[in-house]
Amino acid sequence: MKIEYRSATKEEWHPFGAAVSRGFGNHPPTDDRARERWDLFGKTMKTVGAWDGDQIVGTSGSFMSETTVPGGAKLPAALVTIVTVAATHRRRGLLTNMMSRLLKNAYERGEPIATLWASESIIYGRFGYGMAGQHYETRIRSKKATLVHLPEIKGSVHYADMARVREVGPDIWTRTAANWPGMPERDADGWQTHMQLPEDESKPEDRRFFAVYEEDGRADGYVSYKTTDLGPSESSVRIGDLIATTDAAHAALWNFILNIDLIGEVKYDTMSLDDPLWWMLSDPRHLKRTPYDAIWLRLLDVERALSARTYASPVDIVFSVEDEFCPWAAGSYRLTADESGKAECMRTNDAADIVLPAASLATCYFGSVKFADLARAGRAGENTDGALLAADRAFAAEREPWCPLHY
């Protein structure tokens, strides 16, 4: 039977969700709160599914979120998620067909970039995604961790409840995202689902704790965390969100976490690469950091994406972009930026200075990876001497990209 590709209807949303759960090795939730969160999740979701008769054998979806790019501008981004293929239908082209339709639809809606978290990092390069940002998965023995270098802290940390974080969290998130490349907004429905009590927190001992940093009457940061048993005399803390708009808020929240009684270890799986905690510790060896790929980026509209970000130095370069998966994005583009960093990118017939596949351009977009490094790896070519160096200087960004939003 021929596979049918289309969006899920409202009536199919819960069976579609059951197929998503199965694809990730879970049973569909039966808890009313979990079903309500799934309904909220689907309000703005744009889906592409695969049907074999009346069976849902493939799922994919995206929702739009404004995402910060270097320089502080925000671009509409397609945040791709819930991608699964039934084990009964592997190696039949279902994933390729769904991704092709999903990305084309996002482009036609005017979303110039697409991002995702990759469950398996080998998959998405063939669809033009580049690994554009990494995070640290961290562990720290809190009883041995002493903060000796701290910025001036004028405010204070207070315990909070879920309602308080729901009240102040959106403003803290938005102000933080304004200065962090790769960080998407969390919309109202996202905050509602994030602040609901999940099914796995039905027991009091499994529920999150919250704390908020306040200074001069304004909340500038918050942290959410859970505790789990390590043994009879100590527990561990697992941080969910740690979002801070200022250095003082960041330092105060970490000082709070590291001073919780009866805690032996703190775990935090989404620390940014330029988080200053390493430099605040008396002995940084107590902070164990493991990098992993976090932001996978796909450029759907090269002109708009390259024109939107700010550049660290003047530049005039022609990129030849190879793109078989999204052929509308293939071609040559002239990028020019002035002393202020303001840029313009337009298609051109001029000879290329740098030739590279779409995935390589996406990898370098946030400024975390150098074009010259990709060239040495055989993932970019230089036709004009000095073009790679000029591109690296221009694409450099003040901050490493960071995406603390899981989707």
C-alpha positions as a Python dict, from the first residue, in 0.01 Angstrom:
ca = {
    (1, 'M'): (0, 0, 0),
    (2, 'K'): (123, 348, -87),
    (3, 'I'): (230, 566, 206),
    (4, 'E'): (23, 884, 246),
    (5, 'Y'): (191, 1200, 380),
    (6, 'R'): (-23, 1472, 534),
    (7, 'S'): (-97, 1674, 845),
    (8, 'A'): (-278, 1520, 1139),
    (9, 'T'): (-633, 1643, 1186),
    (10, 'K'): (-765, 1764, 1520),
    (11, 'E'): (-948, 1434, 1562),
    (12, 'E'): (-625, 1242, 1495),
    (13, 'W'): (-414, 1440, 1742),
    (14, 'H'): (-429, 1187, 2026),
    (15, 'P'): (-362, 882, 1803),
    (16, 'F'): (-80, 1086, 1650),
    (17, 'G'): (54, 1145, 2002),
    (18, 'A'): (34, 774, 2077),
    (19, 'A'): (249, 709, 1768),
    (20, 'V'): (499, 969, 1893),
    (21, 'S'): (515, 801, 2235),
    (22, 'R'): (566, 461, 2076),
    (23, 'G'): (842, 599, 1854),
    (24, 'F'): (1035, 715, 2161),
    (25, 'G'): (984, 385, 2341),
    (26, 'N'): (703, 497, 2573),
    (27, 'H'): (340, 414, 2628),
    (28, 'P'): (101, 705, 2566),
    (29, 'P'): (12, 895, 2885),
    (30, 'T'): (-318, 822, 3052),
    (31, 'D'): (-299, 1099, 3311),
    (32, 'D'): (-545, 1383, 3243),
    (33, 'R'): (-281, 1650, 3305),
    (34, 'A'): (-45, 1488, 3055),
    (35, 'R'): (-321, 1471, 2795),
    (36, 'E'): (-400, 1839, 2859),
    (37, 'R'): (-33, 1929, 2807),
    (38, 'W'): (-35, 1734, 2480),
    (39, 'D'): (-342, 1927, 2366),
    (40, 'L'): (-169, 2257, 2444),
    (41, 'F'): (143, 2138, 2263),
    (42, 'G'): (-64, 2073, 1953),
    (43, 'K'): (-233, 2414, 1937),
    (44, 'T'): (39, 2565, 1718),
    (45, 'M'): (208, 2248, 1594),
    (46, 'K'): (243, 2204, 1218),
    (47, 'T'): (262, 1831, 1151),
    (48, 'V'): (358, 1599, 871),
    (49, 'G'): (275, 1235, 931),
    (50, 'A'): (297, 912, 735),
    (51, 'W'): (-5, 684, 706),
    (52, 'D'): (-5, 323, 588),
    (53, 'G'): (-377, 274, 544),
    (54, 'D'): (-526, 372, 878),
    (55, 'Q'): (-198, 321, 1066),
    (56, 'I'): (19, 617, 1166),
    (57, 'V'): (371, 494, 1090),
    (58, 'G'): (565, 822, 1090),
    (59, 'T'): (540, 1152, 1277),
    (60, 'S'): (705, 1492, 1258),
    (61, 'G'): (614, 1846, 1351),
    (62, 'S'): (737, 2197, 1408),
    (63, 'F'): (624, 2511, 1583),
    (64, 'M'): (743, 2864, 1527),
    (65, 'S'): (943, 3049, 1789),
    (66, 'E'): (1136, 3375, 1759),
    (67, 'T'): (1504, 3282, 1801),
    (68, 'T'): (1792, 3520, 1872),
    (69, 'V'): (2080, 3546, 1625),
    (70, 'P'): (2420, 3716, 1681),
    (71, 'G'): (2366, 4087, 1734),
    (72, 'G'): (2029, 4046, 1909),
    (73, 'A'): (1790, 4028, 1614),
    (74, 'K'): (1518, 3764, 1631),
    (75, 'L'): (1419, 3538, 1343),
    (76, 'P'): (1110, 3319, 1311),
    (77, 'A'): (1242, 2965, 1346),
    (78, 'A'): (1077, 2631, 1281),
    (79, 'L'): (1152, 2424, 1592),
    (80, 'V'): (1135, 2068, 1462),
    (81, 'T'): (1029, 1795, 1703),
    (82, 'I'): (835, 1466, 1752),
    (83, 'V'): (1018, 1298, 1460),
    (84, 'T'): (962, 923, 1462),
    (85, 'V'): (935, 632, 1218),
    (86, 'A'): (772, 305, 1317),
    (87, 'A'): (1016, 13, 1345),
    (88, 'T'): (793, -176, 1102),
    (89, 'H'): (856, 85, 829),
    (90, 'R'): (1227, 163, 846),
    (91, 'R'): (1439, 222, 536),
    (92, 'R'): (1146, 304, 311),
    (93, 'G'): (1217, 677, 281),
    (94, 'L'): (952, 789, 532),
    (95, 'L'): (1183, 1020, 725),
    (96, 'T'): (1320, 1181, 409),
    (97, 'N'): (971, 1242, 274),
    (98, 'M'): (843, 1388, 600),
    (99, 'M'): (1145, 1617, 647),
    (100, 'S'): (1124, 1738, 288),
    (101, 'R'): (762, 1840, 333),
    (102, 'L'): (815, 1981, 682),
    (103, 'L'): (1102, 2209, 576),
    (104, 'K'): (933, 2321, 254),
    (105, 'N'): (621, 2412, 450),
    (106, 'A'): (826, 2610, 703),
    (107, 'Y'): (1002, 2800, 424),
    (108, 'E'): (671, 2883, 257),
    (109, 'R'): (538, 3015, 590),
    (110, 'G'): (830, 3258, 604),
    (111, 'E'): (1047, 3082, 863),
    (112, 'P'): (1407, 3135, 743),
    (113, 'I'): (1575, 2893, 982),
    (114, 'A'): (1490, 2559, 1144),
    (115, 'T'): (1642, 2407, 1456),
    (116, 'L'): (1615, 2079, 1641),
    (117, 'W'): (1757, 1860, 1915),
    (118, 'A'): (1886, 1540, 1759),
    (119, 'S'): (1813, 1214, 1941),
    (120, 'E'): (2060, 1054, 1699),
    (121, 'S'): (2325, 1292, 1571),
    (122, 'I'): (2402, 1093, 1256),
    (123, 'I'): (2060, 1156, 1101),
    (124, 'Y'): (2015, 1523, 1019),
    (125, 'G'): (2328, 1624, 830),
    (126, 'R'): (2185, 1470, 515),
    (127, 'F'): (1892, 1711, 541),
    (128, 'G'): (2122, 2015, 546),
    (129, 'Y'): (2139, 2059, 922),
    (130, 'G'): (2468, 2162, 1078),
    (131, 'M'): (2577, 2120, 1438),
    (132, 'A'): (2580, 2490, 1522),
    (133, 'G'): (2614, 2482, 1899),
    (134, 'Q'): (2721, 2256, 2184),
    (135, 'H'): (2634, 2247, 2553),
    (136, 'Y'): (2800, 2095, 2856),
    (137, 'E'): (2655, 1809, 3053),
    (138, 'T'): (2797, 1883, 3397),
    (139, 'R'): (2851, 1718, 3733),
    (140, 'I'): (2991, 1890, 4040),
    (141, 'R'): (3061, 1761, 4390),
    (142, 'S'): (2894, 2039, 4582),
    (143, 'K'): (3059, 1962, 4917),
    (144, 'K'): (3397, 2034, 4759),
    (145, 'A'): (3287, 2319, 4534),
    (146, 'T'): (3369, 2662, 4674),
    (147, 'L'): (3294, 2982, 4488),
    (148, 'V'): (3578, 3228, 4551),
    (149, 'H'): (3542, 3463, 4255),
    (150, 'L'): (3206, 3636, 4241),
    (151, 'P'): (3066, 3952, 4085),
    (152, 'E'): (2902, 4202, 4317),
    (153, 'I'): (2568, 4062, 4436),
    (154, 'K'): (2326, 4327, 4562),
    (155, 'G'): (2009, 4119, 4558),
    (156, 'S'): (1904, 3795, 4724),
    (157, 'V'): (1763, 3451, 4647),
    (158, 'H'): (1423, 3342, 4780),
    (159, 'Y'): (1243, 3011, 4762),
    (160, 'A'): (941, 3033, 4533),
    (161, 'D'): (648, 2826, 4423),
    (162, 'M'): (539, 2733, 4072),
    (163, 'A'): (297, 3025, 4055),
    (164, 'R'): (570, 3277, 4133),
    (165, 'V'): (800, 3141, 3863),
    (166, 'R'): (509, 3137, 3618),
    (167, 'E'): (462, 3506, 3701),
    (168, 'V'): (824, 3624, 3664),
    (169, 'G'): (973, 3353, 3442),
    (170, 'P'): (856, 3479, 3101),
    (171, 'D'): (1014, 3821, 3152),
    (172, 'I'): (1340, 3667, 3280),
    (173, 'W'): (1350, 3428, 2984),
    (174, 'T'): (1282, 3702, 2727),
    (175, 'R'): (1548, 3936, 2869),
    (176, 'T'): (1801, 3651, 2877),
    (177, 'A'): (1717, 3537, 2524),
    (178, 'A'): (1768, 3890, 2390),
    (179, 'N'): (2142, 3851, 2443),
    (180, 'W'): (2193, 3483, 2364),
    (181, 'P'): (2227, 3350, 2007),
    (182, 'G'): (2032, 3032, 1950),
    (183, 'M'): (1790, 3087, 2239),
    (184, 'P'): (1423, 3068, 2132),
    (185, 'E'): (1132, 3226, 2311),
    (186, 'R'): (901, 3014, 2523),
    (187, 'D'): (546, 3114, 2432),
    (188, 'A'): (245, 3137, 2665),
    (189, 'D'): (134, 2780, 2596),
    (190, 'G'): (490, 2663, 2650),
    (191, 'W'): (498, 2829, 2992),
    (192, 'Q'): (163, 2679, 3080),
    (193, 'T'): (275, 2327, 2994),
    (194, 'H'): (616, 2377, 3158),
    (195, 'M'): (458, 2493, 3482),
    (196, 'Q'): (197, 2222, 3504),
    (197, 'L'): (260, 1930, 3734),
    (198, 'P'): (379, 1645, 3509),
    (199, 'E'): (264, 1289, 3559),
    (200, 'D'): (608, 1190, 3686),
    (201, 'E'): (577, 1450, 3965),
    (202, 'S'): (262, 1303, 4115),
    (203, 'K'): (455, 1206, 4429),
    (204, 'P'): (570, 1489, 4657),
    (205, 'E'): (928, 1360, 4661),
    (206, 'D'): (945, 1387, 4280),
    (207, 'R'): (832, 1747, 4251),
    (208, 'R'): (1046, 2044, 4154),
    (209, 'F'): (1177, 2314, 4383),
    (210, 'F'): (1206, 2676, 4269),
    (211, 'A'): (1405, 2980, 4372),
    (212, 'V'): (1411, 3336, 4238),
    (213, 'Y'): (1683, 3603, 4251),
    (214, 'E'): (1551, 3955, 4312),
    (215, 'E'): (1734, 4286, 4308),
    (216, 'D'): (1587, 4636, 4349),
    (217, 'G'): (1236, 4495, 4337),
    (218, 'R'): (1285, 4308, 4010),
    (219, 'A'): (1326, 3934, 3949),
    (220, 'D'): (1644, 3879, 3745),
    (221, 'G'): (1679, 3501, 3756),
    (222, 'Y'): (1522, 3174, 3860),
    (223, 'V'): (1620, 2811, 3903),
    (224, 'S'): (1415, 2491, 3907),
    (225, 'Y'): (1552, 2164, 4039),
    (226, 'K'): (1474, 1821, 4178),
    (227, 'T'): (1650, 1616, 4444),
    (228, 'T'): (1720, 1244, 4422),
    (229, 'D'): (1877, 1003, 4668),
    (230, 'L'): (2243, 909, 4633),
    (231, 'G'): (2262, 720, 4958),
    (232, 'P'): (2161, 723, 5323),
    (233, 'S'): (2337, 1052, 5404),
    (234, 'E'): (2321, 1267, 5093),
    (235, 'S'): (2120, 1342, 4780),
    (236, 'S'): (2183, 1492, 4440),
    (237, 'V'): (2031, 1798, 4277),
    (238, 'R'): (1932, 1791, 3910),
    (239, 'I'): (1883, 2140, 3769),
    (240, 'G'): (1607, 2193, 3514),
    (241, 'D'): (1618, 2564, 3431),
    (242, 'L'): (1880, 2809, 3549),
    (243, 'I'): (1799, 3133, 3370),
    (244, 'A'): (1963, 3461, 3470),
    (245, 'T'): (1957, 3803, 3307),
    (246, 'T'): (2264, 3934, 3493),
    (247, 'D'): (2599, 3803, 3617),
    (248, 'A'): (2488, 3874, 3975),
    (249, 'A'): (2172, 3665, 3934),
    (250, 'H'): (2371, 3379, 3777),
    (251, 'A'): (2631, 3378, 4057),
    (252, 'A'): (2372, 3407, 4334),
    (253, 'L'): (2165, 3116, 4202),
    (254, 'W'): (2472, 2893, 4171),
    (255, 'N'): (2582, 2991, 4523),
    (256, 'F'): (2235, 2896, 4646),
    (257, 'I'): (2240, 2557, 4468),
    (258, 'L'): (2586, 2466, 4595),
    (259, 'N'): (2487, 2544, 4955),
    (260, 'I'): (2175, 2327, 4980),
    (261, 'D'): (2214, 2096, 5281),
    (262, 'L'): (2266, 1721, 5245),
    (263, 'I'): (2356, 1746, 4876),
    (264, 'G'): (2655, 1555, 4744),
    (265, 'E'): (2633, 1619, 4372),
    (266, 'V'): (2474, 1872, 4137),
    (267, 'K'): (2383, 1771, 3782),
    (268, 'Y'): (2306, 2020, 3505),
    (269, 'D'): (2265, 1899, 3150),
    (270, 'T'): (2231, 2226, 2956),
    (271, 'M'): (2518, 2449, 3066),
    (272, 'S'): (2634, 2694, 2801),
    (273, 'L'): (2992, 2663, 2677),
    (274, 'D'): (3075, 3010, 2811),
    (275, 'D'): (2910, 2970, 3152),
    (276, 'P'): (3150, 3144, 3398),
    (277, 'L'): (3100, 2890, 3679),
    (278, 'W'): (3432, 2725, 3587),
    (279, 'W'): (3615, 3051, 3660),
    (280, 'M'): (3428, 3113, 3987),
    (281, 'L'): (3540, 2792, 4158),
    (282, 'S'): (3841, 2762, 4389),
    (283, 'D'): (3920, 2429, 4221),
    (284, 'P'): (3763, 2395, 3874),
    (285, 'R'): (3853, 2024, 3863),
    (286, 'H'): (3547, 1955, 4075),
    (287, 'L'): (3332, 2062, 3779),
    (288, 'K'): (3317, 1777, 3526),
    (289, 'R'): (3205, 1897, 3182),
    (290, 'T'): (3113, 1675, 2890),
    (291, 'P'): (3033, 1854, 2563),
    (292, 'Y'): (2756, 1726, 2339),
    (293, 'D'): (2578, 1849, 2029),
    (294, 'A'): (2280, 2065, 2115),
    (295, 'I'): (2170, 2308, 1842),
    (296, 'W'): (2121, 2162, 1497),
    (297, 'L'): (2049, 2445, 1254),
    (298, 'R'): (1907, 2446, 904),
    (299, 'L'): (1907, 2760, 683),
    (300, 'L'): (1589, 2771, 475),
    (301, 'D'): (1624, 3129, 346),
    (302, 'V'): (1996, 3208, 313),
    (303, 'E'): (1948, 3572, 213),
    (304, 'R'): (1723, 3652, 505),
    (305, 'A'): (1923, 3453, 761),
    (306, 'L'): (2261, 3602, 671),
    (307, 'S'): (2116, 3954, 645),
    (308, 'A'): (1960, 3934, 992),
    (309, 'R'): (2266, 3877, 1207),
    (310, 'T'): (2536, 4128, 1299),
    (311, 'Y'): (2900, 4080, 1196),
    (312, 'A'): (3215, 4150, 1396),
    (313, 'S'): (3409, 4307, 1108),
    (314, 'P'): (3344, 4443, 757),
    (315, 'V'): (3317, 4170, 498),
    (316, 'D'): (3247, 4120, 129),
    (317, 'I'): (3234, 3751, 41),
    (318, 'V'): (3053, 3536, -212),
    (319, 'F'): (2939, 3196, -83),
    (320, 'S'): (2843, 2917, -320),
    (321, 'V'): (2596, 2702, -127),
    (322, 'E'): (2536, 2342, -233),
    (323, 'D'): (2192, 2220, -131),
    (324, 'E'): (2029, 1913, -283),
    (325, 'F'): (1769, 1861, -11),
    (326, 'C'): (1622, 2213, -23),
    (327, 'P'): (1711, 2311, -381),
    (328, 'W'): (1552, 2656, -354),
    (329, 'A'): (1833, 2750, -113),
    (330, 'A'): (2117, 2645, -344),
    (331, 'G'): (2314, 2909, -529),
    (332, 'S'): (2568, 3189, -487),
    (333, 'Y'): (2521, 3468, -234),
    (334, 'R'): (2714, 3789, -182),
    (335, 'L'): (2737, 3888, 184),
    (336, 'T'): (2848, 4242, 262),
    (337, 'A'): (2872, 4404, 605),
    (338, 'D'): (2993, 4750, 706),
    (339, 'E'): (3187, 4875, 1009),
    (340, 'S'): (2870, 4875, 1221),
    (341, 'G'): (2811, 4506, 1151),
    (342, 'K'): (2493, 4569, 954),
    (343, 'A'): (2473, 4330, 661),
    (344, 'E'): (2304, 4259, 333),
    (345, 'C'): (2297, 3925, 156),
    (346, 'M'): (2175, 3883, -201),
    (347, 'R'): (2194, 3622, -473),
    (348, 'T'): (2467, 3684, -729),
    (349, 'N'): (2626, 3542, -1041),
    (350, 'D'): (2974, 3650, -928),
    (351, 'A'): (3248, 3394, -878),
    (352, 'A'): (3247, 3226, -537),
    (353, 'D'): (3511, 3296, -273),
    (354, 'I'): (3399, 3004, -56),
    (355, 'V'): (3220, 2686, -169),
    (356, 'L'): (3043, 2476, 90),
    (357, 'P'): (2734, 2260, 152),
    (358, 'A'): (2433, 2404, 332),
    (359, 'A'): (2512, 2209, 648),
    (360, 'S'): (2856, 2371, 677),
    (361, 'L'): (2715, 2723, 640),
    (362, 'A'): (2459, 2642, 909),
    (363, 'T'): (2734, 2508, 1137),
    (364, 'C'): (2917, 2842, 1121),
    (365, 'Y'): (2612, 3066, 1136),
    (366, 'F'): (2609, 3135, 1512),
    (367, 'G'): (2985, 3196, 1519),
    (368, 'S'): (3074, 2899, 1736),
    (369, 'V'): (3262, 2711, 1460),
    (370, 'K'): (3523, 2848, 1218),
    (371, 'F'): (3501, 2811, 842),
    (372, 'A'): (3874, 2741, 837),
    (373, 'D'): (3828, 2441, 1067),
    (374, 'L'): (3561, 2299, 838),
    (375, 'A'): (3786, 2355, 537),
    (376, 'R'): (4062, 2155, 704),
    (377, 'A'): (3806, 1879, 756),
    (378, 'G'): (3710, 1883, 389),
    (379, 'R'): (3372, 2045, 454),
    (380, 'A'): (3437, 2381, 282),
    (381, 'G'): (3657, 2504, -2),
    (382, 'E'): (3838, 2836, -49),
    (383, 'N'): (3863, 2982, -400),
    (384, 'T'): (4000, 3322, -295),
    (385, 'D'): (4302, 3346, -66),
    (386, 'G'): (4208, 3492, 271),
    (387, 'A'): (3834, 3440, 229),
    (388, 'L'): (3808, 3182, 508),
    (389, 'L'): (3996, 3406, 751),
    (390, 'A'): (3780, 3704, 657),
    (391, 'A'): (3464, 3499, 709),
    (392, 'D'): (3583, 3374, 1047),
    (393, 'R'): (3655, 3728, 1165),
    (394, 'A'): (3317, 3852, 1048),
    (395, 'F'): (3109, 3564, 1187),
    (396, 'A'): (3268, 3576, 1534),
    (397, 'A'): (3006, 3631, 1804),
    (398, 'E'): (3025, 3772, 2156),
    (399, 'R'): (2856, 3469, 2311),
    (400, 'E'): (2844, 3099, 2244),
    (401, 'P'): (2501, 2985, 2120),
    (402, 'W'): (2275, 2833, 2383),
    (403, 'C'): (1934, 2665, 2373),
    (404, 'P'): (1798, 2577, 2721),
    (405, 'L'): (1452, 2509, 2575),
    (406, 'H'): (1390, 2138, 2527),
    (407, 'Y'): (1137, 2056, 2256),
}
